[in-house]
Amino acid sequence: MNTILQFDQVCVEARDRDRNRVVTPILQSVDLKVEMGERLGIVGGSGSGKSTLLRIAAGVLSPGLRLTSGTVSTAGVNMLDVEPKVRQEMYGSSVALVAQSLGEALTSHLTIRAHFRDTLGRDVADETILSSLDDAGLDGAKYLHRYPHQISGGERQRVLLALALVRSPSLLLLDEPTSALDIGIAADVLATINRLQKSRGFALVCVSHDFGVVGRVCDRVAVMSRGQIVEHGLTEHVLATPSASYTQSLLASIPRLHVRIREPQLSVQQPVVVVRDLTVIRSGSTRALDSINLEVGKGEVVGVIGESGSGKSTLLSVMCGLVSSTSGAIHDGNGFDLSTPLRDRPLAVLSEIQLVFQNPDDSLNPVRTVEQSMSRYTHVSRDEVLAALDAVELSQQFLSRRPSQMSGGEKQRVAVARALLAHPQLLLLDEVTSALDVTVQASVVKMLASVQSATGMSMVIVSHDIALIASFADRLIVLRNGRVVEQGSVDAVIDAPTDPYTQHLVKLAATTIRK
């Protein structure tokens, strides 16, 4: 077989930009080889070095990082030691990288056709573009004229695959290809990747924090921790009989159906929010929410499941007043009309419902310390800030840290702690674990369960991961196309789903690596 990618004793260090001193090793003596046609998965938690490894294979070394020893060969070329022109010529024809962030990988002001013209030249025929899109599972000339914001996350991922493979590279590098996708769409995208790899025969390296992803598309898996490969072997063997304790901890952290982190509350108390026939219409006639009816009881945890575009985030935004309803009614447990604009709400009502966003980087100011971010608008004392941090299991040392000095899980805990300072009756959580690796995800959910137990507050948690939600919630609501297609207790929905879409989600959750 021909070797397409090889790492030989590769070491990479991060250096402080101001003091030019070593901060931490990023990669430590990494040895790895990929042959033509092979499919390798690289799994590890945040900060394990897996994305750095992938980017180096494409000749990209992020600012602040330095290759201190070892060699990297991609298609027979040291991509870190060639002229930029040579490296540019290899992109797409020899090696292609699909980056993690869908939003950053596509240029917002360019149509899909323009993206292909940037890649292949302005004279490329539409038939060539359409053929490539069709191969990636997108059928129709309508996509040529659309901008990235006009297509779904799954469609954007397919566009990126089509762009990466249009020049028939020998090596495809995928960085977290499904991290922003719901479980159903992710399964479809992975099936597309499998089909394309088998038909074209390119080598594949797929980085993920999800064993379910690499289990579906990779024959071999390397498990990384703190810049080192701690386990390496056939995927089925590593999953069945992991030898490294770190691999065992990753597998043990995967959410499983019927395994509870928090025991369900059987009796629903007085409501903290009541929604009746709620409808939100956008863009003329598009119904983001269509005649929604639900109640959230005091101390109850309600899980909301649904694919991208189902209305999950819109529902939370209406509850906290960020989005106005078109029709219907919504009020709190005291009867206050929650369709009242935010500027007209009493302070007590503003405090009683708090929202924690999906990405903490969007809600934490990068130049402010944790203490500054938490006390700026809440006007609380340091003791109160410390108590909130303690509730989310963060120590006093985090007071002086800025977002860039914290991990994804730590930033999400700070966002939750800030919300707790308002002493809410209802905490709204929008995909708060979607970008976290499984061990951090498990710790965040356990923290939320501890907070709920200690405070007795109600929670509505939105996710596309039905196994995760089922481990934590009292009741499940399944949304699709803005409508409630199923709701009931966790056991009822998981054990005997009646709607075909819910049945599909439960089946997918049961057949990934969760048993």
N, C-alpha and C positions, 0 to 999 in steps of 0.2 A: 504493500500500500504506500501511497505518497503522503508524506507529512505536509499538512497545510498550515499548521500553527504549532509553535514550540516555545515554551518558556524553560529556560535553563538557569536555575539558581538566581532567580530575579528578586532583587531587594529594592524597595522604594521607601523613601523617608519623607515625612512632612517637615518643613522648616518654618520657623517663625519669620515672617517677612521683615520685621523690624530688627530683630537681634540675630538673625541668620543662624539660629541654633536648632538642633534636632528637637522636634516636639514629640514625635512618636513614629515608630515604624508602621508603615501601611501594608507593605508586602514583605514577607520574610522567607527567603530561600525557596521560592515557588518553582517547582518542576512540573511541567504539564505538556502533554503532546496530544494533538488531534489529527487524525488521518482524514483523507478525502472521503466524503460520504458519511463520516461518523456524526453522532448527535450527542453532545456533551452538555450536561446541566451543571451549573455552579450555584450552590445553595449556601446561604449564610445570613446572619442577622445584619442589622444596620451597622456600618463601620467595620465589617469583616474584611473588606478589601475587594469584594467580588466585582463591583462596578469599575474600580480602578484597573483591575486585571483585564476586563473586557475592553476598556478604552485604550489601554496600552497596545492591545492587539491591533487596534485601528490607527495606531501612531499618535494617540492623544495623551499627553501628560498634563494634568491640570496644574494651574498656577500654584506655587507653593510646594509642589512635589518634585522629588529628584530621584532618578534611577541611580543607585549607588553601586550596584554590581549586577552581573548576570546579563543574559542576552535574550532578545525576543525576535523570533523569526516568523513573519506572516507571508505566506506564499513565496518563501525563499528570500524575503527581504526584511532587513531590520528597519521597521517603519519609523523608529525614533531617530534614525541616523541617515536619512536620505534627504535629498533636496525636496522642498515643498512641492515642486512641480511633479516629481516622480510619485510622491505620495498622493497627490491629487489625481493623477492618471490611474492609480490603482483603485481609488474609491469607486465602487460600483462595478468595476470590471473584475477585480480580484477579491476584494473584501467590501462588505457593506455593513454598516452599523445602524440599527434602529434604536434610538435613544429612548429613555424611560418616559420623559415628559411629552405627552402628546401635544400639549399646548405650545411647547418650545420647539418641537421638531418640525412643525409646519409654519410657514410664514403667513401671518394673519391677513395681509393685504393681497395675497396672490391666490388666484383660482387654482383648482386642481390641475387644469391644463397647463397653467403657467409653471407650476412646480415641475411637471414633466419636461417642459421646454427648457427650464433651467438645467435639468439633468442631461437631456439628450440633444439639445440644440433647438433653435426656433423653427427649424424646418421639419421637425418630427410630425408625421401624419397622425391625425386623430385616430385612425384605425389602429395604429400601434399602441397608442395610449389606452384605447378602449379594450384592446386585447389583453393588455397587462392588468388593467383593472378587473376585467372579467375573470382572469386567472386567479386573482386574489379574492374573488367572491362578490365583486361589485358590478352589477349589470346595468347598463343604460348610459346614454350620452348625457343625461341630466347631471352627472357628476363632473363633467368637464368644466362647467360654468359656475360651480359652487365654490364658496370659500370655506376654510376650515370650520368656522363657527356655525356653518349651515349644515353640517353633517354630525352624526352621533360619534361617541367615543369609539365604538366598534368599527364604524366606517372609517374614521381617521386612522385607526390601527391598520386596517386593510390597505388604505392608500399608502401608508408608510411601507408596508410589505411590498406593494406593487412598485413603488419607487426604488426600493432597495434591490429588487430582483430584476428590474427591467433590462439591466445590462449583463445578466447571467453571471454573477460573481461565484467564485469557488467557495467562499466562506461567508456565512451570514451570522452576524453577532446581534443578539437580542437582549436588551436590558429591561427586565421587568415588563414583558409584553402584555400582561393582563392586570397590572396593579390598579388601574383606574376603571376597570370594567366589572360589570355585575357577572355573577356566576354563569348565567346562561349565555351571554354574549362572549364571555371568556372561553367557554367550551367550544363555541363555533369558531372563534379565531384560532384556537389551538388545533382544531381539526383542519383548518385551512393551512396552517403552518406544516402540519404532518403531511398533508396531501402534496404541497409544493415541494417539500424536501424529498419525498419518495419519488416524485415524477422527475425532478431535476437533478437529484443526486449531489447537491452541494453539502459541504460540511456545515454543521450548526452548533453554535455555542449559545446557550440560553441561560442568562442569569436571573434568579428569582429568589424571593424569601419564602416561596410557597412550594412545598414538596409536591403538591398536586399538579402544579404546572410542569415541572421537570419530569414527573412521573408519566405524563401523557405524551411528551414529545422527545424525550431523551433516553438513550440506551445506557449511558454511563452518567455518573454523578460524582462531583467533587464537592465536599462540604468544607466551607472555610470558616475560620474563627480567628480573629485578631491577626489577620494577614497571613495565616498559614492554612495549608490544606490538611485537615485533621482526619479526613476519611475519603477514600476514593475507590470506586468499584462499580460493578453493574448496578443499575438503578434498582432492579427488583431485589437484589441481595442486600443492598444498603438499607432499603426500606423495610425488609423483612427481618433482618438481623443486624442492626447497627452496632458497631463495635465501640465507637467513640462516645464518651459520655455527653459531649455537646450535641452530637447527632440525636442521641436518645432524648435529650431535653427538647430539641426542636420538634421531634415527632410527638412527644408527650404534650406539647403546647397547642397542637392543632385542635380547633374546636370539633367536637363530635356530637352528632345527634344523640339525644337522651342522656348526655353527660352534663349535669347542672353545675354552674358556678354559684348560683344563688337559687335557693328554693322558692318556688312560686307562692304568691299570696293568693289564697283561694277566694276570700271575700272582698268585694270592692266597696270601699267606703264612699263618703260623699264626694261628688265630682269637683275637680279643680278647673276643668275646662270642658265645655259642652259645645259640640259642633253639629249643626243641623242644616242639611241640604246645601252644603257649602260648594260654591262653584267659582272658579277663577278662569276667565277667558282672556287669552293673550293673542296678539297678532290677528285681530279681526274675529276669527271664529275658532281658533285652537283652544280646546278646553284642557288647561293644565290640571284642573281638578273639576270633577263632574259629580255633583250631588253627593258630597261626602257626609256621612253621619257617624259620629263616634263620641264617646265620653272617656275621659281619663280620670280615674278615681284617686282619692288622696292616698299616697303611699304606693300607688300602682306603677309598675314598669310596663310600658307598652312598646312592643317592637314593631316597626314598620318596614316591610320588605317590598322590594320592587326593582325592576330593571331601570337603567338610565332613561330618564324622560317619563317615568311613571307618575311623577308628581310628589315624590317623597319630600324633597327639599322645599318645594313650594308649600306643602302642608305646614312644615315647621315655620316657614317665613310668615305665613298668615297668622299662625298662633302667636308669634311674638311681635307682629305688627309691621314687619318689613315689607310685606306685600298685601295689597288691599284685595278683598274679595269682590267678586262681581255681583253675587247674590247669595242668599242663605243667611244663616245667623251663627255667631260664635260669641260665647260669653264665658267668664270665669265662674268659679264656684259661688261667688257673691252676687252673681247676676250682672256684673259690669260688662258692657258691650265692647268686646275686643276688636270690633271693626272700627272703633274710634281711632283716629290718627294718633301717632306717637306723641306729637307735640301737645295734644289735648288730654293726654292721660295723666292721672295723678301719679306722683312719685311712687306711692305704694304699689300701684298696679304695674308700673314699669319694672319694679324690683321683683315682683312675684314670678315672672317668667323670664328665664335666661337661656340664651342660645350659645352653644359651643360649636364653632364652625369646623368643617372637615379639615382644613389646612391651617394649623396654628400660625404659620408664617404670614397668612393674610390678616391675622387679627392681633399679632404682637409686633409692636414697633421695633425694628431692628436696632435702633440706636439707644433704646431705653433698657435699663436693667429690669429684672423681674420685679423688684420692689417699686420702681417707678411706674411700671405698667399696671401693677395691681392697685396702687394707691392713688393714681392720678385722678381718676373720676369717682372713685368710691369714697375718698377722703377718710380712710380708715387708719387706725394706728398700726405701728409696726407689730405689736403683739397680735392684732387681728390678722395681719398678713401672715405672720408665722403660724398661727393656728390653722389658717386655710391651707398653707403649704404642708403642714403636718397631716392634715386630713387626706391629702393626696400623696402622702408618703415621700415628701421632699424635705430636705434638711435646710437649716439656716444658711448654709453656704450658697444656696441658689439665689439669695437676695441680690447679690451683686453681679449675677451673670446676665449676659445678653443672649438673644436667641441663637446667634452664631456659635455660642459656647455650650449649647445643649443639644442632646439627641432629639429625634422626632418624638419619642415617647415622653421625654422630660418636658418638651414644649407643650405637648397636649395636656399633661398634668397641670402645668401652669395655667393654661387656658381654662381648665375646669376649676382650679382654685380661685381664679379671678371671678368666675361666675358665682362661686359659693359665697363670696363676700357680700353679695346682695341678699343672702338668706332667702333664696327663691322657694316657692311652693312647687314649681314645675321647672325641671331642667330638660332642655331640648338638646339632643346630641346628634349631629349630622355627620355620619360616616367617620366617626372620630378615630377609628382604628384602620381605615382602608389602606393607608400608606405605611403601616408599621409591620415589622417582621413578626412571626407568630409568637415568639417568646415575649416581646414587648407588648404585643396585642393582648396576650393572656394576662399580663400584669396590669395593664390599664383597665381591662374589664373587671378583674378582681378588685382593683382600687375603687371602681365605680360601685360595685356591689357593697363594699365596705362603707362607702359614703352614704349610700342609700339606706343601709341598715342603721347607721349611726344617726342620720337626720330624719329618716322617714319621709323624705321628699318624693314626689312623683317624678317619673322620667318618661320621656318619649325618645327612643333611640332608633335611628334610621340606619339601615345597612343593606347591602346586597348579599350578605353572607347569612343564610338562614340558620346554619348550624351555630354560628356565633350568637345570633340573637336568641335562638331557642335555649341557649345555656344560661341566659340572664333574665329574660322577660317573663312576665306573668301571662301576657296575652299577645297574640300576633295579629297584625292587620296586613293583608297582601294587597298592594296597589298595582294596577296595570292600566296604562292609558288614561290615568287620572281618575279611575274608578276603583272602589273597594270590591275585589272579586272574592275575597274570603276573609273571615275573621273569627277568632275564637281563642280558647285557651291554648297554650303551647302544645300540650299533649294531644288535643283534638286536631289541631292543624297538622302536626307532624305525623301522627299515627293514622289519621283518616282524612287526608285532604280531599275536598270535593271538586275544586276547580282544576281543570287540566294544567293551567300554568303553575299552580302550587304543587301539583303532583310532579311536574317536570323539575321544579326547584328541589324538592325533597329527594327525588331520584338522583339528581346530580350531586347533591350533598352527600348522599349515601355511597355513591360509587367513586368519589374522589378518595384521597388517602385520609379517611376519617374513621374507618371502622374500628 
